[in-house]
Amino acid sequence: MPLMEWDESMAVHVDELDDQHRQLIALINEAYDAVRRHDEHKRAELVDKMARYARLHFATEEGYLMRYGYPEIEAHKALHAKFNADVDEFRRKMLEKTNLSQIFVFLSRWLITHIMDEDRKYSMFMPKEESHAEE
């Protein structure tokens, strides 16, 4: 059973970005399952998935923010850079200290604070043609 499931309260109303946020939720659920199974061998794979996800998603999201003139883009990009630095730190220390539980806590907290607080701020700047139809 997944720990987190997508719901409309998480939506930024840009299909491509919402789909990528769903991917992050899937990654969190994967980490949660590994934690529940005490599968420490999955940690390198999960850290690599985090890094790949971050770079793809952040590039896509920042492209939208630049295209539509989001006024807080530099602050938003700084949050992305911090996430990337944290993931890189996990990778460097993986064999020493980082365990699967730390990865899971990091991912789940980041999802909550970044998507729910930061990403939703830009949704009002996106044009209607990029948005889901309101239901």
C-alpha positions as CSV (number, residue, x, y, z in Angstrom):
1,M,0.0,0.0,0.0
2,P,1.5,3.4,-1.0
3,L,2.2,5.9,1.7
4,M,1.2,8.9,-0.4
5,E,-1.2,9.3,-3.2
6,W,-1.7,12.2,-5.6
7,D,-4.7,14.4,-5.1
8,E,-5.8,17.6,-6.7
9,S,-4.6,19.7,-3.7
10,M,-1.1,19.1,-5.0
11,A,-1.9,20.3,-8.5
12,V,-0.1,23.3,-10.0
13,H,-2.4,22.9,-13.1
14,V,0.3,22.4,-15.7
15,D,0.0,18.9,-17.0
16,E,3.7,18.2,-17.6
17,L,4.7,19.5,-14.1
18,D,1.8,17.7,-12.4
19,D,2.9,14.5,-14.1
20,Q,6.5,15.0,-12.9
21,H,5.2,15.6,-9.4
22,R,3.4,12.3,-9.6
23,Q,6.7,10.7,-10.4
24,L,8.2,12.2,-7.2
25,I,5.3,10.7,-5.2
26,A,6.0,7.3,-6.9
27,L,9.7,7.6,-5.9
28,I,8.7,8.4,-2.3
29,N,6.4,5.4,-2.2
30,E,9.3,3.2,-3.6
31,A,11.6,4.5,-0.8
32,Y,8.9,3.9,1.8
33,D,8.4,0.3,0.6
34,A,12.2,-0.3,0.8
35,V,12.3,1.1,4.3
36,R,9.4,-1.1,5.4
37,R,11.3,-4.1,3.9
38,H,14.6,-3.0,5.5
39,D,16.2,-3.1,2.0
40,E,19.3,-1.0,2.4
41,H,20.7,-2.3,-0.9
42,K,18.2,-0.1,-2.8
43,R,19.7,3.1,-1.4
44,A,22.2,3.8,-4.2
45,E,19.4,3.2,-6.8
46,L,17.1,5.6,-4.9
47,V,19.6,8.3,-4.6
48,D,20.4,8.1,-8.3
49,K,16.7,8.2,-9.1
50,M,16.4,11.3,-7.0
51,A,19.2,13.0,-8.7
52,R,17.9,12.2,-12.2
53,Y,14.4,13.3,-11.2
54,A,15.6,16.5,-9.8
55,R,17.6,17.6,-12.9
56,L,14.9,16.7,-15.4
57,H,12.0,18.2,-13.4
58,F,13.8,21.3,-12.3
59,A,14.9,22.1,-15.9
60,T,11.3,21.6,-17.1
61,E,9.8,23.7,-14.3
62,E,12.4,26.5,-14.6
63,G,11.7,26.7,-18.3
64,Y,8.0,27.3,-17.6
65,L,8.8,29.9,-14.9
66,M,11.1,31.8,-17.3
67,R,8.7,31.6,-20.2
68,Y,5.8,33.0,-18.2
69,G,7.8,35.6,-16.2
70,Y,7.4,34.2,-12.7
71,P,8.7,37.0,-10.5
72,E,10.2,34.8,-7.8
73,I,12.1,32.6,-10.2
74,E,15.6,33.2,-8.7
75,A,14.4,32.2,-5.2
76,H,12.7,29.1,-6.7
77,K,15.9,28.1,-8.6
78,A,17.8,28.5,-5.4
79,L,15.5,25.9,-3.7
80,H,16.2,23.6,-6.6
81,A,19.9,24.1,-6.3
82,K,19.7,23.3,-2.6
83,F,17.9,20.1,-3.3
84,N,20.5,19.1,-5.8
85,A,23.3,19.9,-3.3
86,D,21.5,17.8,-0.7
87,V,21.2,14.8,-3.1
88,D,24.9,15.2,-4.0
89,E,25.8,15.1,-0.3
90,F,23.7,11.9,0.1
91,R,25.7,10.4,-2.8
92,R,29.1,11.4,-1.3
93,K,28.2,10.0,2.2
94,M,26.1,7.1,1.1
95,L,28.6,4.4,2.1
96,E,29.4,6.2,5.4
97,K,26.3,7.4,7.0
98,T,23.2,7.8,4.8
99,N,20.6,5.2,5.2
100,L,17.3,4.5,3.5
101,S,15.3,6.1,6.3
102,Q,17.2,9.4,5.8
103,I,16.4,9.3,2.1
104,F,12.8,8.7,2.7
105,V,12.4,11.5,5.3
106,F,14.3,13.9,3.0
107,L,12.1,13.1,0.0
108,S,8.8,13.2,1.8
109,R,9.5,16.4,3.6
110,W,10.8,18.0,0.4
111,L,7.6,17.0,-1.4
112,I,5.4,18.5,1.2
113,T,7.2,21.8,1.6
114,H,8.3,22.3,-2.0
115,I,5.3,21.2,-4.0
116,M,2.6,22.3,-1.6
117,D,4.1,25.6,-0.6
118,E,6.6,26.7,-3.3
119,D,5.3,25.2,-6.5
120,R,1.7,26.2,-5.9
121,K,2.8,29.9,-5.8
122,Y,3.6,29.9,-9.5
123,S,0.4,28.2,-10.7
124,M,-1.5,31.6,-11.0
125,F,1.3,32.8,-13.4
126,M,0.7,30.0,-15.9
127,P,-1.6,30.8,-18.9
128,K,-4.8,28.9,-19.3
129,E,-3.6,26.9,-22.3
130,E,-0.9,25.3,-20.0
131,S,-3.5,24.5,-17.3
132,H,-5.9,21.7,-16.6
133,A,-9.6,22.5,-17.2
134,E,-11.1,23.3,-13.8
135,E,-13.5,20.7,-12.7
